[in-house]
Amino acid sequence: MAEDLDGRLRGLATNLSYGRAVVGAAALLAPRITGMLMGFPKDEMTPSAVTMGRFFAVRELVVAGATLRAAAAGARGTELYALNALVDGGDAVVVLATMVRRGPSRALLGSLAIAAPACATWLWLRQQAEVAAPA
């Protein structure tokens, strides 16, 4: 039963990581389009913002790749689940801090709607993986 649970947890981690990789690849290859799809105004897509978007893209691809590799190897991945939660939780904190300073916007609300549940899911995965671990 624990093996079935481990497999299901790795499957969910794999699916979340593929989603992260898709976002990362899109932001790397088409940062302006990706930014606009995420709700960022076109007039804010400066060369500096595009560069920062590509930094974000690389981070997303690296975290996704590490998590996919661990899941494919059959690793329980609790540390990587925690890392993913930290990344998404950090994004949520940054978005909330920006909302306090500047007020809500479509881009901020959309980013928060992705980051907060993603963080919670990764934390849940980590907790479930620890519970499923053999004694």
A tleap script that builds the chain and sets N, CA, C and O, in Angstrom:
source leaprc.protein.ff14SB
mol = sequence {
  NMET ALA GLU ASP LEU ASP GLY ARG LEU ARG
  GLY LEU ALA THR ASN LEU SER TYR GLY ARG
  ALA VAL VAL GLY ALA ALA ALA LEU LEU ALA
  PRO ARG ILE THR GLY MET LEU MET GLY PHE
  PRO LYS ASP GLU MET THR PRO SER ALA VAL
  THR MET GLY ARG PHE PHE ALA VAL ARG GLU
  LEU VAL VAL ALA GLY ALA THR LEU ARG ALA
  ALA ALA ALA GLY ALA ARG GLY THR GLU LEU
  TYR ALA LEU ASN ALA LEU VAL ASP GLY GLY
  ASP ALA VAL VAL VAL LEU ALA THR MET VAL
  ARG ARG GLY PRO SER ARG ALA LEU LEU GLY
  SER LEU ALA ILE ALA ALA PRO ALA CYS ALA
  THR TRP LEU TRP LEU ARG GLN GLN ALA GLU
  VAL ALA ALA PRO CALA
}
set mol.1.N position { 0.820 -1.196 0.000 }
set mol.1.CA position { 0.000 0.000 0.000 }
set mol.1.C position { 0.866 1.262 0.000 }
set mol.1.O position { 0.570 2.226 -0.707 }
set mol.2.N position { 1.948 1.249 0.807 }
set mol.2.CA position { 2.844 2.410 0.833 }
set mol.2.C position { 3.476 2.633 -0.531 }
set mol.2.O position { 3.693 3.773 -0.940 }
set mol.3.N position { 3.777 1.528 -1.248 }
set mol.3.CA position { 4.347 1.679 -2.591 }
set mol.3.C position { 3.353 2.322 -3.538 }
set mol.3.O position { 3.733 3.146 -4.370 }
set mol.4.N position { 2.064 1.949 -3.421 }
set mol.4.CA position { 1.040 2.575 -4.253 }
set mol.4.C position { 0.939 4.065 -3.963 }
set mol.4.O position { 0.834 4.886 -4.874 }
set mol.5.N position { 0.973 4.399 -2.672 }
set mol.5.CA position { 0.908 5.809 -2.289 }
set mol.5.C position { 2.127 6.554 -2.802 }
set mol.5.O position { 1.998 7.652 -3.344 }
set mol.6.N position { 3.311 5.972 -2.638 }
set mol.6.CA position { 4.528 6.607 -3.157 }
set mol.6.C position { 4.407 6.856 -4.653 }
set mol.6.O position { 4.776 7.925 -5.139 }
set mol.7.N position { 3.896 5.882 -5.378 }
set mol.7.CA position { 3.732 6.034 -6.826 }
set mol.7.C position { 2.761 7.146 -7.173 }
set mol.7.O position { 3.005 7.920 -8.098 }
set mol.8.N position { 1.663 7.232 -6.438 }
set mol.8.CA position { 0.674 8.291 -6.690 }
set mol.8.C position { 1.265 9.662 -6.355 }
set mol.8.O position { 1.039 10.637 -7.072 }
set mol.9.N position { 2.023 9.726 -5.260 }
set mol.9.CA position { 2.653 10.997 -4.890 }
set mol.9.C position { 3.673 11.431 -5.938 }
set mol.9.O position { 3.726 12.600 -6.320 }
set mol.10.N position { 4.483 10.473 -6.398 }
set mol.10.CA position { 5.456 10.796 -7.453 }
set mol.10.C position { 4.732 11.205 -8.737 }
set mol.10.O position { 5.203 12.082 -9.461 }
set mol.11.N position { 3.596 10.576 -9.018 }
set mol.11.CA position { 2.818 10.945 -10.205 }
set mol.11.C position { 2.322 12.376 -10.126 }
set mol.11.O position { 2.394 13.114 -11.109 }
set mol.12.N position { 1.816 12.777 -8.962 }
set mol.12.CA position { 1.356 14.151 -8.789 }
set mol.12.C position { 2.530 15.124 -8.881 }
set mol.12.O position { 2.425 16.177 -9.510 }
set mol.13.N position { 3.652 14.762 -8.246 }
set mol.13.CA position { 4.844 15.609 -8.325 }
set mol.13.C position { 5.315 15.743 -9.771 }
set mol.13.O position { 5.740 16.818 -10.194 }
set mol.14.N position { 5.239 14.660 -10.516 }
set mol.14.CA position { 5.635 14.687 -11.926 }
set mol.14.C position { 4.734 15.630 -12.716 }
set mol.14.O position { 5.219 16.440 -13.505 }
set mol.15.N position { 3.427 15.526 -12.505 }
set mol.15.CA position { 2.491 16.389 -13.236 }
set mol.15.C position { 2.694 17.861 -12.884 }
set mol.15.O position { 2.695 18.720 -13.766 }
set mol.16.N position { 2.867 18.146 -11.596 }
set mol.16.CA position { 3.128 19.531 -11.190 }
set mol.16.C position { 4.430 20.044 -11.810 }
set mol.16.O position { 4.520 21.196 -12.232 }
set mol.17.N position { 5.428 19.173 -11.856 }
set mol.17.CA position { 6.729 19.575 -12.419 }
set mol.17.C position { 6.647 19.805 -13.917 }
set mol.17.O position { 7.295 20.714 -14.435 }
set mol.18.N position { 5.858 18.994 -14.627 }
set mol.18.CA position { 5.658 19.255 -16.054 }
set mol.18.C position { 4.997 20.622 -16.249 }
set mol.18.O position { 5.368 21.368 -17.156 }
set mol.19.N position { 4.031 20.946 -15.412 }
set mol.19.CA position { 3.404 22.269 -15.487 }
set mol.19.C position { 4.408 23.380 -15.252 }
set mol.19.O position { 4.412 24.387 -15.960 }
set mol.20.N position { 5.267 23.190 -14.245 }
set mol.20.CA position { 6.312 24.176 -13.948 }
set mol.20.C position { 7.252 24.312 -15.144 }
set mol.20.O position { 7.648 25.421 -15.501 }
set mol.21.N position { 7.605 23.194 -15.758 }
set mol.21.CA position { 8.516 23.211 -16.910 }
set mol.21.C position { 7.886 23.927 -18.106 }
set mol.21.O position { 8.572 24.653 -18.825 }
set mol.22.N position { 6.597 23.727 -18.319 }
set mol.22.CA position { 5.910 24.392 -19.433 }
set mol.22.C position { 5.923 25.909 -19.219 }
set mol.22.O position { 6.199 26.671 -20.145 }
set mol.23.N position { 5.622 26.333 -17.997 }
set mol.23.CA position { 5.650 27.767 -17.696 }
set mol.23.C position { 7.065 28.311 -17.889 }
set mol.23.O position { 7.250 29.383 -18.465 }
set mol.24.N position { 8.062 27.568 -17.405 }
set mol.24.CA position { 9.449 28.000 -17.553 }
set mol.24.C position { 9.875 28.095 -19.007 }
set mol.24.O position { 10.504 29.073 -19.411 }
set mol.25.N position { 9.535 27.085 -19.793 }
set mol.25.CA position { 9.909 27.099 -21.209 }
set mol.25.C position { 9.224 28.251 -21.943 }
set mol.25.O position { 9.845 28.927 -22.763 }
set mol.26.N position { 7.950 28.468 -21.646 }
set mol.26.CA position { 7.229 29.570 -22.293 }
set mol.26.C position { 7.854 30.916 -21.925 }
set mol.26.O position { 8.030 31.781 -22.784 }
set mol.27.N position { 8.189 31.088 -20.641 }
set mol.27.CA position { 8.776 32.358 -20.202 }
set mol.27.C position { 10.175 32.562 -20.769 }
set mol.27.O position { 10.598 33.699 -20.977 }
set mol.28.N position { 10.889 31.486 -21.020 }
set mol.28.CA position { 12.225 31.598 -21.601 }
set mol.28.C position { 12.150 31.915 -23.093 }
set mol.28.O position { 12.876 32.777 -23.590 }
set mol.29.N position { 11.277 31.221 -23.795 }
set mol.29.CA position { 11.209 31.349 -25.257 }
set mol.29.C position { 10.376 32.535 -25.730 }
set mol.29.O position { 10.669 33.121 -26.772 }
set mol.30.N position { 9.354 32.889 -24.983 }
set mol.30.CA position { 8.461 33.985 -25.371 }
set mol.30.C position { 8.072 34.786 -24.130 }
set mol.30.O position { 6.909 34.766 -23.727 }
set mol.31.N position { 9.016 35.482 -23.525 }
set mol.31.CA position { 8.730 36.150 -22.248 }
set mol.31.C position { 7.659 37.239 -22.329 }
set mol.31.O position { 6.877 37.405 -21.392 }
set mol.32.N position { 7.615 37.970 -23.422 }
set mol.32.CA position { 6.599 39.024 -23.535 }
set mol.32.C position { 5.197 38.427 -23.639 }
set mol.32.O position { 4.272 38.885 -22.969 }
set mol.33.N position { 5.045 37.423 -24.465 }
set mol.33.CA position { 3.737 36.777 -24.628 }
set mol.33.C position { 3.320 36.114 -23.321 }
set mol.33.O position { 2.173 36.241 -22.892 }
set mol.34.N position { 4.249 35.410 -22.692 }
set mol.34.CA position { 3.938 34.742 -21.428 }
set mol.34.C position { 3.544 35.763 -20.373 }
set mol.34.O position { 2.578 35.555 -19.640 }
set mol.35.N position { 4.277 36.855 -20.292 }
set mol.35.CA position { 3.944 37.907 -19.337 }
set mol.35.C position { 2.556 38.472 -19.565 }
set mol.35.O position { 1.802 38.679 -18.615 }
set mol.36.N position { 2.217 38.721 -20.819 }
set mol.36.CA position { 0.883 39.256 -21.119 }
set mol.36.C position { -0.206 38.233 -20.811 }
set mol.36.O position { -1.275 38.600 -20.322 }
set mol.37.N position { 0.051 36.954 -21.090 }
set mol.37.CA position { -0.920 35.914 -20.742 }
set mol.37.C position { -1.130 35.825 -19.234 }
set mol.37.O position { -2.215 35.480 -18.768 }
set mol.38.N position { -0.079 36.140 -18.479 }
set mol.38.CA position { -0.181 36.116 -17.016 }
set mol.38.C position { -0.772 37.412 -16.466 }
set mol.38.O position { -0.948 37.552 -15.255 }
set mol.39.N position { -1.079 38.358 -17.354 }
set mol.39.CA position { -1.755 39.576 -16.928 }
set mol.39.C position { -0.879 40.792 -16.756 }
set mol.39.O position { -1.351 41.832 -16.299 }
set mol.40.N position { 0.395 40.685 -17.113 }
set mol.40.CA position { 1.267 41.845 -16.978 }
set mol.40.C position { 1.022 42.795 -18.151 }
set mol.40.O position { 0.979 42.357 -19.301 }
set mol.41.N position { 0.862 44.096 -17.871 }
set mol.41.CA position { 0.576 45.051 -18.945 }
set mol.41.C position { 1.721 45.119 -19.963 }
set mol.41.O position { 2.898 45.024 -19.614 }
set mol.42.N position { 1.338 45.285 -21.218 }
set mol.42.CA position { 2.319 45.337 -22.307 }
set mol.42.C position { 3.336 46.452 -22.090 }
set mol.42.O position { 4.515 46.281 -22.398 }
set mol.43.N position { 2.891 47.593 -21.563 }
set mol.43.CA position { 3.811 48.721 -21.380 }
set mol.43.C position { 4.829 48.474 -20.259 }
set mol.43.O position { 5.782 49.240 -20.116 }
set mol.44.N position { 4.638 47.422 -19.471 }
set mol.44.CA position { 5.609 47.079 -18.428 }
set mol.44.C position { 6.610 46.019 -18.897 }
set mol.44.O position { 7.477 45.606 -18.127 }
set mol.45.N position { 6.499 45.581 -20.147 }
set mol.45.CA position { 7.412 44.570 -20.690 }
set mol.45.C position { 8.676 45.247 -21.236 }
set mol.45.O position { 8.947 45.222 -22.437 }
set mol.46.N position { 9.425 45.843 -20.332 }
set mol.46.CA position { 10.676 46.510 -20.688 }
set mol.46.C position { 11.772 45.463 -20.884 }
set mol.46.O position { 11.597 44.315 -20.476 }
set mol.47.N position { 12.887 45.827 -21.494 }
set mol.47.CA position { 13.995 44.866 -21.617 }
set mol.47.C position { 14.432 44.297 -20.261 }
set mol.47.O position { 14.773 43.118 -20.168 }
set mol.48.N position { 14.425 45.121 -19.222 }
set mol.48.CA position { 14.794 44.631 -17.887 }
set mol.48.C position { 13.769 43.627 -17.366 }
set mol.48.O position { 14.141 42.614 -16.773 }
set mol.49.N position { 12.493 43.898 -17.582 }
set mol.49.CA position { 11.446 42.976 -17.142 }
set mol.49.C position { 11.543 41.655 -17.902 }
set mol.49.O position { 11.333 40.589 -17.322 }
set mol.50.N position { 11.854 41.717 -19.175 }
set mol.50.CA position { 12.019 40.498 -19.976 }
set mol.50.C position { 13.195 39.679 -19.443 }
set mol.50.O position { 13.108 38.456 -19.342 }
set mol.51.N position { 14.285 40.350 -19.105 }
set mol.51.CA position { 15.443 39.648 -18.541 }
set mol.51.C position { 15.071 38.986 -17.218 }
set mol.51.O position { 15.431 37.831 -16.988 }
set mol.52.N position { 14.364 39.689 -16.351 }
set mol.52.CA position { 13.931 39.107 -15.077 }
set mol.52.C position { 12.990 37.927 -15.320 }
set mol.52.O position { 13.042 36.931 -14.599 }
set mol.53.N position { 12.138 38.037 -16.328 }
set mol.53.CA position { 11.260 36.925 -16.680 }
set mol.53.C position { 12.046 35.694 -17.099 }
set mol.53.O position { 11.660 34.565 -16.798 }
set mol.54.N position { 13.136 35.920 -17.786 }
set mol.54.CA position { 13.978 34.792 -18.196 }
set mol.54.C position { 14.730 34.190 -17.001 }
set mol.54.O position { 14.967 32.982 -16.966 }
set mol.55.N position { 15.102 35.019 -16.029 }
set mol.55.CA position { 15.678 34.474 -14.792 }
set mol.55.C position { 14.665 33.539 -14.124 }
set mol.55.O position { 15.004 32.434 -13.701 }
set mol.56.N position { 13.424 34.005 -14.039 }
set mol.56.CA position { 12.330 33.198 -13.491 }
set mol.56.C position { 12.198 31.896 -14.274 }
set mol.56.O position { 12.020 30.830 -13.685 }
set mol.57.N position { 12.285 31.981 -15.588 }
set mol.57.CA position { 12.138 30.805 -16.446 }
set mol.57.C position { 13.204 29.759 -16.150 }
set mol.57.O position { 12.905 28.569 -16.042 }
set mol.58.N position { 14.434 30.205 -16.021 }
set mol.58.CA position { 15.531 29.275 -15.740 }
set mol.58.C position { 15.298 28.599 -14.390 }
set mol.58.O position { 15.486 27.389 -14.263 }
set mol.59.N position { 14.894 29.364 -13.395 }
set mol.59.CA position { 14.599 28.790 -12.076 }
set mol.59.C position { 13.511 27.726 -12.189 }
set mol.59.O position { 13.639 26.640 -11.624 }
set mol.60.N position { 12.457 28.033 -12.908 }
set mol.60.CA position { 11.362 27.075 -13.061 }
set mol.60.C position { 11.842 25.790 -13.740 }
set mol.60.O position { 11.476 24.690 -13.325 }
set mol.61.N position { 12.648 25.931 -14.770 }
set mol.61.CA position { 13.144 24.754 -15.489 }
set mol.61.C position { 14.084 23.907 -14.629 }
set mol.61.O position { 14.022 22.679 -14.671 }
set mol.62.N position { 14.939 24.548 -13.860 }
set mol.62.CA position { 15.875 23.800 -13.012 }
set mol.62.C position { 15.128 23.052 -11.912 }
set mol.62.O position { 15.386 21.869 -11.688 }
set mol.63.N position { 14.216 23.716 -11.230 }
set mol.63.CA position { 13.457 23.067 -10.153 }
set mol.63.C position { 12.612 21.929 -10.723 }
set mol.63.O position { 12.549 20.848 -10.136 }
set mol.64.N position { 11.965 22.165 -11.858 }
set mol.64.CA position { 11.161 21.109 -12.489 }
set mol.64.C position { 12.029 19.930 -12.893 }
set mol.64.O position { 11.665 18.779 -12.654 }
set mol.65.N position { 13.174 20.209 -13.505 }
set mol.65.CA position { 14.067 19.132 -13.945 }
set mol.65.C position { 14.564 18.281 -12.797 }
set mol.65.O position { 14.589 17.054 -12.897 }
set mol.66.N position { 14.962 18.919 -11.704 }
set mol.66.CA position { 15.449 18.169 -10.542 }
set mol.66.C position { 14.344 17.302 -9.954 }
set mol.66.O position { 14.584 16.154 -9.579 }
set mol.67.N position { 13.151 17.841 -9.875 }
set mol.67.CA position { 12.038 17.087 -9.304 }
set mol.67.C position { 11.626 15.944 -10.228 }
set mol.67.O position { 11.342 14.844 -9.753 }
set mol.68.N position { 11.589 16.184 -11.532 }
set mol.68.CA position { 11.257 15.117 -12.486 }
set mol.68.C position { 12.286 13.990 -12.439 }
set mol.68.O position { 11.934 12.811 -12.488 }
set mol.69.N position { 13.542 14.362 -12.346 }
set mol.69.CA position { 14.604 13.345 -12.296 }
set mol.69.C position { 14.472 12.483 -11.040 }
set mol.69.O position { 14.596 11.260 -11.104 }
set mol.70.N position { 14.224 13.118 -9.915 }
set mol.70.CA position { 14.069 12.365 -8.665 }
set mol.70.C position { 12.845 11.457 -8.716 }
set mol.70.O position { 12.900 10.308 -8.277 }
set mol.71.N position { 11.748 11.970 -9.250 }
set mol.71.CA position { 10.528 11.161 -9.342 }
set mol.71.C position { 10.738 9.967 -10.268 }
set mol.71.O position { 10.280 8.864 -9.969 }
set mol.72.N position { 11.426 10.177 -11.387 }
set mol.72.CA position { 11.686 9.092 -12.334 }
set mol.72.C position { 12.595 8.026 -11.725 }
set mol.72.O position { 12.496 6.848 -12.069 }
set mol.73.N position { 13.474 8.443 -10.825 }
set mol.73.CA position { 14.390 7.501 -10.173 }
set mol.73.C position { 13.726 6.771 -9.011 }
set mol.73.O position { 14.334 5.897 -8.394 }
set mol.74.N position { 12.484 7.126 -8.717 }
set mol.74.CA position { 11.765 6.467 -7.631 }
set mol.74.C position { 12.057 7.038 -6.264 }
set mol.74.O position { 11.698 6.432 -5.255 }
set mol.75.N position { 12.697 8.184 -6.206 }
set mol.75.CA position { 13.016 8.808 -4.914 }
set mol.75.C position { 11.744 9.319 -4.254 }
set mol.75.O position { 10.800 9.730 -4.928 }
set mol.76.N position { 11.737 9.286 -2.940 }
set mol.76.CA position { 10.576 9.789 -2.194 }
set mol.76.C position { 10.455 11.300 -2.378 }
set mol.76.O position { 9.339 11.813 -2.461 }
set mol.77.N position { 11.554 12.014 -2.442 }
set mol.77.CA position { 11.553 13.419 -2.835 }
set mol.77.C position { 11.082 14.420 -1.815 }
set mol.77.O position { 10.730 15.540 -2.186 }
set mol.78.N position { 11.059 14.065 -0.530 }
set mol.78.CA position { 10.535 15.010 0.455 }
set mol.78.C position { 11.295 16.335 0.450 }
set mol.78.O position { 10.692 17.396 0.606 }
set mol.79.N position { 12.617 16.277 0.272 }
set mol.79.CA position { 13.388 17.517 0.247 }
set mol.79.C position { 13.048 18.353 -0.988 }
set mol.79.O position { 12.942 19.576 -0.903 }
set mol.80.N position { 12.882 17.700 -2.117 }
set mol.80.CA position { 12.516 18.439 -3.325 }
set mol.80.C position { 11.080 18.966 -3.249 }
set mol.80.O position { 10.779 20.028 -3.792 }
set mol.81.N position { 10.204 18.232 -2.582 }
set mol.81.CA position { 8.844 18.749 -2.387 }
set mol.81.C position { 8.902 20.014 -1.534 }
set mol.81.O position { 8.190 20.983 -1.798 }
set mol.82.N position { 9.755 19.999 -0.509 }
set mol.82.CA position { 9.915 21.176 0.344 }
set mol.82.C position { 10.525 22.335 -0.446 }
set mol.82.O position { 10.117 23.483 -0.271 }
set mol.83.N position { 11.496 22.045 -1.311 }
set mol.83.CA position { 12.095 23.081 -2.148 }
set mol.83.C position { 11.042 23.710 -3.059 }
set mol.83.O position { 10.975 24.933 -3.178 }
set mol.84.N position { 10.228 22.888 -3.695 }
set mol.84.CA position { 9.160 23.410 -4.551 }
set mol.84.C position { 8.206 24.283 -3.745 }
set mol.84.O position { 7.793 25.343 -4.215 }
set mol.85.N position { 7.849 23.845 -2.529 }
set mol.85.CA position { 6.958 24.639 -1.677 }
set mol.85.C position { 7.606 25.972 -1.315 }
set mol.85.O position { 6.936 27.005 -1.287 }
set mol.86.N position { 8.900 25.948 -1.042 }
set mol.86.CA position { 9.620 27.173 -0.700 }
set mol.86.C position { 9.624 28.147 -1.878 }
set mol.86.O position { 9.417 29.347 -1.692 }
set mol.87.N position { 9.855 27.643 -3.072 }
set mol.87.CA position { 9.860 28.493 -4.269 }
set mol.87.C position { 8.478 29.122 -4.474 }
set mol.87.O position { 8.361 30.333 -4.661 }
set mol.88.N position { 7.442 28.294 -4.438 }
set mol.88.CA position { 6.091 28.816 -4.668 }
set mol.88.C position { 5.610 29.680 -3.512 }
set mol.88.O position { 4.924 30.681 -3.721 }
set mol.89.N position { 5.968 29.293 -2.291 }
set mol.89.CA position { 5.612 30.116 -1.134 }
set mol.89.C position { 6.326 31.461 -1.174 }
set mol.89.O position { 5.738 32.488 -0.836 }
set mol.90.N position { 7.586 31.456 -1.585 }
set mol.90.CA position { 8.315 32.717 -1.741 }
set mol.90.C position { 7.667 33.616 -2.774 }
set mol.90.O position { 7.564 34.828 -2.585 }
set mol.91.N position { 7.232 33.010 -3.872 }
set mol.91.CA position { 6.519 33.794 -4.889 }
set mol.91.C position { 5.249 34.413 -4.305 }
set mol.91.O position { 4.950 35.580 -4.560 }
set mol.92.N position { 4.507 33.635 -3.524 }
set mol.92.CA position { 3.266 34.135 -2.927 }
set mol.92.C position { 3.548 35.300 -1.980 }
set mol.92.O position { 2.806 36.282 -1.970 }
set mol.93.N position { 4.608 35.199 -1.190 }
set mol.93.CA position { 4.968 36.278 -0.264 }
set mol.93.C position { 5.340 37.543 -1.037 }
set mol.93.O position { 4.921 38.641 -0.672 }
set mol.94.N position { 6.122 37.389 -2.099 }
set mol.94.CA position { 6.505 38.545 -2.910 }
set mol.94.C position { 5.269 39.198 -3.532 }
set mol.94.O position { 5.158 40.424 -3.554 }
set mol.95.N position { 4.352 38.389 -4.030 }
set mol.95.CA position { 3.128 38.926 -4.626 }
set mol.95.C position { 2.311 39.674 -3.578 }
set mol.95.O position { 1.833 40.778 -3.836 }
set mol.96.N position { 2.149 39.079 -2.396 }
set mol.96.CA position { 1.380 39.748 -1.341 }
set mol.96.C position { 2.028 41.056 -0.924 }
set mol.96.O position { 1.333 42.052 -0.727 }
set mol.97.N position { 3.347 41.072 -0.786 }
set mol.97.CA position { 4.052 42.305 -0.418 }
set mol.97.C position { 3.856 43.377 -1.483 }
set mol.97.O position { 3.686 44.553 -1.160 }
set mol.98.N position { 3.879 42.980 -2.732 }
set mol.98.CA position { 3.660 43.941 -3.823 }
set mol.98.C position { 2.229 44.456 -3.801 }
set mol.98.O position { 1.986 45.636 -4.054 }
set mol.99.N position { 1.282 43.574 -3.500 }
set mol.99.CA position { -0.120 44.003 -3.425 }
set mol.99.C position { -0.332 45.003 -2.293 }
set mol.99.O position { -1.134 45.928 -2.430 }
set mol.100.N position { 0.369 44.832 -1.185 }
set mol.100.CA position { 0.249 45.767 -0.070 }
set mol.100.C position { 0.758 47.138 -0.494 }
set mol.100.O position { 0.162 48.161 -0.158 }
set mol.101.N position { 1.865 47.154 -1.236 }
set mol.101.CA position { 2.455 48.430 -1.667 }
set mol.101.C position { 1.688 49.089 -2.809 }
set mol.101.O position { 1.455 50.298 -2.793 }
set mol.102.N position { 1.293 48.279 -3.810 }
set mol.102.CA position { 0.745 48.854 -5.054 }
set mol.102.C position { -0.737 48.598 -5.251 }
set mol.102.O position { -1.360 49.203 -6.123 }
set mol.103.N position { -1.304 47.718 -4.459 }
set mol.103.CA position { -2.693 47.334 -4.659 }
set mol.103.C position { -2.771 46.150 -5.594 }
set mol.103.O position { -1.802 45.824 -6.279 }
set mol.104.N position { -3.925 45.507 -5.623 }
set mol.104.CA position { -4.061 44.312 -6.468 }
set mol.104.C position { -4.114 44.676 -7.947 }
set mol.104.O position { -4.528 45.772 -8.325 }
set mol.105.N position { -3.689 43.736 -8.757 }
set mol.105.CA position { -3.800 43.863 -10.212 }
set mol.105.C position { -4.118 42.478 -10.759 }
set mol.105.O position { -4.015 41.477 -10.051 }
set mol.106.N position { -4.498 42.440 -12.005 }
set mol.106.CA position { -4.801 41.152 -12.636 }
set mol.106.C position { -3.593 40.219 -12.567 }
set mol.106.O position { -3.740 39.039 -12.247 }
set mol.107.N position { -2.414 40.735 -12.862 }
set mol.107.CA position { -1.199 39.914 -12.853 }
set mol.107.C position { -0.894 39.399 -11.452 }
set mol.107.O position { -0.545 38.230 -11.282 }
set mol.108.N position { -1.022 40.258 -10.455 }
set mol.108.CA position { -0.717 39.841 -9.084 }
set mol.108.C position { -1.728 38.814 -8.584 }
set mol.108.O position { -1.351 37.803 -7.991 }
set mol.109.N position { -3.004 39.075 -8.822 }
set mol.109.CA position { -4.029 38.123 -8.380 }
set mol.109.C position { -3.874 36.778 -9.085 }
set mol.109.O position { -4.039 35.727 -8.466 }
set mol.110.N position { -3.562 36.811 -10.366 }
set mol.110.CA position { -3.341 35.565 -11.103 }
set mol.110.C position { -2.124 34.809 -10.596 }
set mol.110.O position { -2.149 33.585 -10.468 }
set mol.111.N position { -1.063 35.544 -10.309 }
set mol.111.CA position { 0.147 34.909 -9.784 }
set mol.111.C position { -0.105 34.294 -8.415 }
set mol.111.O position { 0.363 33.192 -8.127 }
set mol.112.N position { -0.842 35.005 -7.574 }
set mol.112.CA position { -1.168 34.485 -6.245 }
set mol.112.C position { -2.069 33.262 -6.345 }
set mol.112.O position { -1.933 32.317 -5.568 }
set mol.113.N position { -2.987 33.282 -7.304 }
set mol.113.CA position { -3.903 32.139 -7.488 }
set mol.113.C position { -3.159 30.885 -7.930 }
set mol.113.O position { -3.666 29.776 -7.762 }
set mol.114.N position { -1.980 31.044 -8.486 }
set mol.114.CA position { -1.158 29.887 -8.866 }
set mol.114.C position { -0.193 29.528 -7.732 }
set mol.114.O position { -0.088 28.361 -7.356 }
set mol.115.N position { 0.503 30.514 -7.192 }
set mol.115.CA position { 1.570 30.245 -6.224 }
set mol.115.C position { 1.062 29.671 -4.907 }
set mol.115.O position { 1.649 28.720 -4.389 }
set mol.116.N position { -0.003 30.220 -4.361 }
set mol.116.CA position { -0.476 29.762 -3.049 }
set mol.116.C position { -0.957 28.312 -3.074 }
set mol.116.O position { -0.536 27.526 -2.226 }
set mol.117.N position { -1.830 27.925 -4.021 }
set mol.117.CA position { -2.239 26.515 -4.047 }
set mol.117.C position { -1.090 25.569 -4.407 }
set mol.117.O position { -1.042 24.438 -3.924 }
set mol.118.N position { -0.167 26.029 -5.252 }
set mol.118.CA position { 0.981 25.185 -5.587 }
set mol.118.C position { 1.820 24.932 -4.339 }
set mol.118.O position { 2.240 23.801 -4.095 }
set mol.119.N position { 2.065 25.970 -3.549 }
set mol.119.CA position { 2.816 25.825 -2.306 }
set mol.119.C position { 2.107 24.844 -1.377 }
set mol.119.O position { 2.740 23.948 -0.819 }
set mol.120.N position { 0.817 25.007 -1.213 }
set mol.120.CA position { 0.050 24.118 -0.331 }
set mol.120.C position { 0.101 22.677 -0.823 }
set mol.120.O position { 0.194 21.752 -0.016 }
set mol.121.N position { 0.040 22.479 -2.124 }
set mol.121.CA position { 0.090 21.122 -2.680 }
set mol.121.C position { 1.442 20.483 -2.435 }
set mol.121.O position { 1.515 19.315 -2.053 }
set mol.122.N position { 2.522 21.238 -2.650 }
set mol.122.CA position { 3.858 20.689 -2.398 }
set mol.122.C position { 4.052 20.357 -0.917 }
set mol.122.O position { 4.676 19.350 -0.585 }
set mol.123.N position { 3.521 21.200 -0.027 }
set mol.123.CA position { 3.612 20.901 1.408 }
set mol.123.C position { 2.830 19.638 1.747 }
set mol.123.O position { 3.280 18.810 2.538 }
set mol.124.N position { 1.656 19.500 1.141 }
set mol.124.CA position { 0.849 18.294 1.351 }
set mol.124.C position { 1.594 17.066 0.837 }
set mol.124.O position { 1.626 16.035 1.510 }
set mol.125.N position { 2.188 17.167 -0.340 }
set mol.125.CA position { 2.961 16.049 -0.887 }
set mol.125.C position { 4.092 15.648 0.059 }
set mol.125.O position { 4.317 14.464 0.309 }
set mol.126.N position { 4.788 16.638 0.573 }
set mol.126.CA position { 5.898 16.355 1.506 }
set mol.126.C position { 5.384 15.641 2.743 }
set mol.126.O position { 5.974 14.658 3.190 }
set mol.127.N position { 4.292 16.133 3.290 }
set mol.127.CA position { 3.720 15.515 4.492 }
set mol.127.C position { 3.288 14.085 4.209 }
set mol.127.O position { 3.551 13.188 5.010 }
set mol.128.N position { 2.634 13.866 3.090 }
set mol.128.CA position { 2.161 12.521 2.726 }
set mol.128.C position { 3.334 11.562 2.492 }
set mol.128.O position { 3.271 10.392 2.870 }
set mol.129.N position { 4.392 12.061 1.874 }
set mol.129.CA position { 5.571 11.226 1.628 }
set mol.129.C position { 6.229 10.831 2.940 }
set mol.129.O position { 6.721 9.710 3.069 }
set mol.130.N position { 6.247 11.722 3.906 }
set mol.130.CA position { 6.817 11.393 5.213 }
set mol.130.C position { 5.966 10.367 5.944 }
set mol.130.O position { 6.493 9.466 6.596 }
set mol.131.N position { 4.650 10.505 5.834 }
set mol.131.CA position { 3.734 9.551 6.483 }
set mol.131.C position { 3.883 8.166 5.849 }
set mol.131.O position { 3.809 7.152 6.544 }
set mol.132.N position { 4.091 8.126 4.538 }
set mol.132.CA position { 4.189 6.855 3.815 }
set mol.132.C position { 5.542 6.176 3.995 }
set mol.132.O position { 5.712 5.008 3.645 }
set mol.133.N position { 6.506 6.919 4.545 }
set mol.133.CA position { 7.854 6.363 4.692 }
set mol.133.C position { 7.821 5.173 5.654 }
set mol.133.O position { 7.156 5.224 6.688 }
set mol.134.N position { 8.538 4.109 5.310 }
set mol.134.CA position { 8.586 2.965 6.224 }
set mol.134.C position { 9.275 3.355 7.536 }
set mol.134.O position { 10.213 4.152 7.554 }
set mol.135.N position { 8.786 2.773 8.620 }
set mol.135.CA position { 9.332 3.089 9.958 }
set mol.135.C position { 10.701 2.510 10.174 }
set mol.135.O position { 11.285 2.689 11.243 }
savepdb mol mol.pdb
quit
